[in-house]
Amino acid sequence: MTAVSTSGDKSVDIRADLAYPLAALLGEPAGSRRDYAFEGIPLDLGEDLQLATPVSGWVRFSRTNRGIFIRGGVDTALALECSRCLKPITLPISLAISEEALPAIDIATGKPLDPDVEPEIVRLNDHHELDIEPIIREAIQLAEPIAPLCRPDCPGLCSICGESLESGPHDHDEAPLDPRLEALRAFRVDADAETG
């Protein structure tokens, strides 16, 4: 599904998917480009990461002497859990993407190109189409924070009872000690003997 949005004399193709036909662009001289916008794209990020809002953004495909240069911006939000208090949080993210893509088939001869020459480069399919969903998925996965926080000063949870420290510190009754560890109460380290 596509819709064309015009602003001034420039039109932008607004898409509801992330697969783009680029055969015509490959037939044009270097420097030619196509601009697209996309919105409302749901992505599966795997079982450990979920989107809070669908992906939206823009992409520009520029013809180079080798293939296509991809540049764009992506906006979405991740559904995460605060690493201190374990509350669910929504983390908005804005990402820039840039990638090079090469054709899998020579546009002039129709012969397959050897993908082993540059295996790390993204390839167009045999119909000169490019699906940028894997590029966007990887960028979002790499943007996931290691320890997300609901706010920078989140106090977290009590290490003894697991209650939230949001309302301030609280007291605990001294828990009974495991009888097997009772002998350790009397254990004292002789610092002089330790240092030698």
DANORSUL-V409939 format. One record per residue. N is the residue number from 1. RES is the residue in one small letter. PHI is phi in whole degrees, -180 to 180 (* if undefined). PSI is psi as a letter, one per 30 degrees, with the letter a starting at -180 (999 if undefined). NEAR is the number of other ideal C-beta (glycine too) atoms within 8 Angstrom. Layout:
# DANORSUL-V409939
((N;RES;PHI;PSI;NEAR) (N;RES;PHI;PSI;NEAR))
This chain:
# DANORSUL-V409939
((1;m;*;k;5) (2;t;-134;l;7) (3;a;-141;k;6) (4;v;-103;k;8) (5;s;-110;k;9) (6;t;-113;k;8) (7;s;-135;j;5) (8;g;69;b;4) (9;d;-100;g;3) (10;k;-109;k;7) (11;s;-109;k;6) (12;v;-125;k;12) (13;d;-81;j;12) (14;i;-97;k;12) (15;r;-115;l;11) (16;a;-110;g;9) (17;d;-144;l;7) (18;l;-119;g;10) (19;a;-107;k;9) (20;y;-126;k;13) (21;p;-80;k;8) (22;l;-123;g;13) (23;a;-61;e;10) (24;a;-64;e;7) (25;l;-65;e;12) (26;l;-65;f;13) (27;g;-84;f;6) (28;e;-95;l;7) (29;p;-70;l;5) (30;a;-56;k;6) (31;g;102;f;6) (32;s;-68;l;9) (33;r;-150;l;9) (34;r;-134;k;10) (35;d;-114;k;10) (36;y;-137;l;13) (37;a;-118;l;13) (38;f;-140;l;15) (39;e;-154;l;9) (40;g;67;h;7) (41;i;-91;j;12) (42;p;-84;k;7) (43;l;-122;k;11) (44;d;-92;j;5) (45;l;-97;g;10) (46;g;104;l;6) (47;e;-75;f;3) (48;d;-96;f;4) (49;l;-141;k;9) (50;q;-128;k;6) (51;l;-81;k;13) (52;a;-92;f;9) (53;t;-136;k;7) (54;p;-62;l;10) (55;v;-82;k;14) (56;s;-138;l;11) (57;g;164;a;12) (58;w;-144;l;10) (59;v;-146;k;14) (60;r;-122;k;11) (61;f;-103;k;14) (62;s;-115;k;10) (63;r;-74;k;12) (64;t;-115;l;9) (65;n;-70;f;3) (66;r;-103;e;5) (67;g;-179;b;10) (68;i;-130;k;15) (69;f;-103;k;11) (70;i;-108;k;16) (71;r;-136;k;9) (72;g;-169;a;12) (73;g;-135;k;9) (74;v;-131;k;15) (75;d;-125;k;10) (76;t;-163;a;13) (77;a;-142;k;10) (78;l;-102;k;13) (79;a;-91;j;9) (80;l;-128;a;11) (81;e;-129;k;8) (82;c;-59;k;13) (83;s;-75;f;6) (84;r;-102;e;10) (85;c;-106;f;12) (86;l;67;g;6) (87;k;-75;k;7) (88;p;-68;k;7) (89;i;-134;l;11) (90;t;-115;k;10) (91;l;-112;j;10) (92;p;-71;k;7) (93;i;-135;k;11) (94;s;-126;k;7) (95;l;-125;k;10) (96;a;-105;k;8) (97;i;-120;k;14) (98;s;-150;k;7) (99;e;-157;l;8) (100;e;-108;k;11) (101;a;-127;k;13) (102;l;-116;l;13) (103;p;-70;l;12) (104;a;-91;f;10) (105;i;-124;k;11) (106;d;-64;k;9) (107;i;-66;e;8) (108;a;-84;e;4) (109;t;-101;f;4) (110;g;80;g;5) (111;k;-85;k;6) (112;p;-66;k;7) (113;l;-96;k;10) (114;d;-75;j;5) (115;p;-74;f;8) (116;d;-78;f;4) (117;v;-64;e;6) (118;e;-136;i;6) (119;p;-68;f;6) (120;e;-82;f;3) (121;i;-82;k;8) (122;v;-66;k;10) (123;r;-118;k;9) (124;l;-72;l;14) (125;n;-81;a;9) (126;d;-66;f;6) (127;h;-101;g;6) (128;h;60;h;12) (129;e;-111;l;11) (130;l;-128;k;13) (131;d;-99;j;9) (132;i;-90;g;13) (133;e;-57;e;10) (134;p;-62;e;8) (135;i;-66;e;11) (136;i;-68;e;14) (137;r;-59;e;11) (138;e;-64;e;8) (139;a;-64;e;11) (140;i;-68;e;18) (141;q;-62;e;10) (142;l;-72;f;6) (143;a;-84;f;8) (144;e;-61;k;10) (145;p;-70;l;7) (146;i;-69;e;3) (147;a;-133;i;5) (148;p;-68;k;11) (149;l;-125;k;10) (150;c;-71;e;9) (151;r;-160;l;5) (152;p;-61;e;4) (153;d;-101;g;4) (154;c;-59;k;10) (155;p;-76;f;8) (156;g;85;a;7) (157;l;-115;l;10) (158;c;-66;k;10) (159;s;-74;f;3) (160;i;-95;e;6) (161;c;-108;f;5) (162;g;83;g;5) (163;e;-75;l;7) (164;s;-68;k;9) (165;l;-91;g;11) (166;e;-56;e;6) (167;s;-87;g;5) (168;g;111;l;5) (169;p;-69;l;4) (170;h;-141;l;7) (171;d;-94;l;4) (172;h;-129;k;8) (173;d;-68;k;4) (174;e;-68;k;4) (175;a;-72;k;6) (176;p;-63;k;4) (177;l;-83;k;7) (178;d;-58;k;6) (179;p;-57;f;5) (180;r;-70;f;4) (181;l;-101;g;7) (182;e;-57;e;8) (183;a;-64;f;6) (184;l;-72;f;6) (185;r;-62;e;6) (186;a;-85;f;5) (187;f;-73;k;6) (188;r;-127;k;4) (189;v;-95;k;5) (190;d;-88;j;6) (191;a;-63;e;6) (192;d;-66;e;5) (193;a;-71;e;6) (194;e;-70;e;7) (195;t;-87;f;5) (196;g;100;999;3))
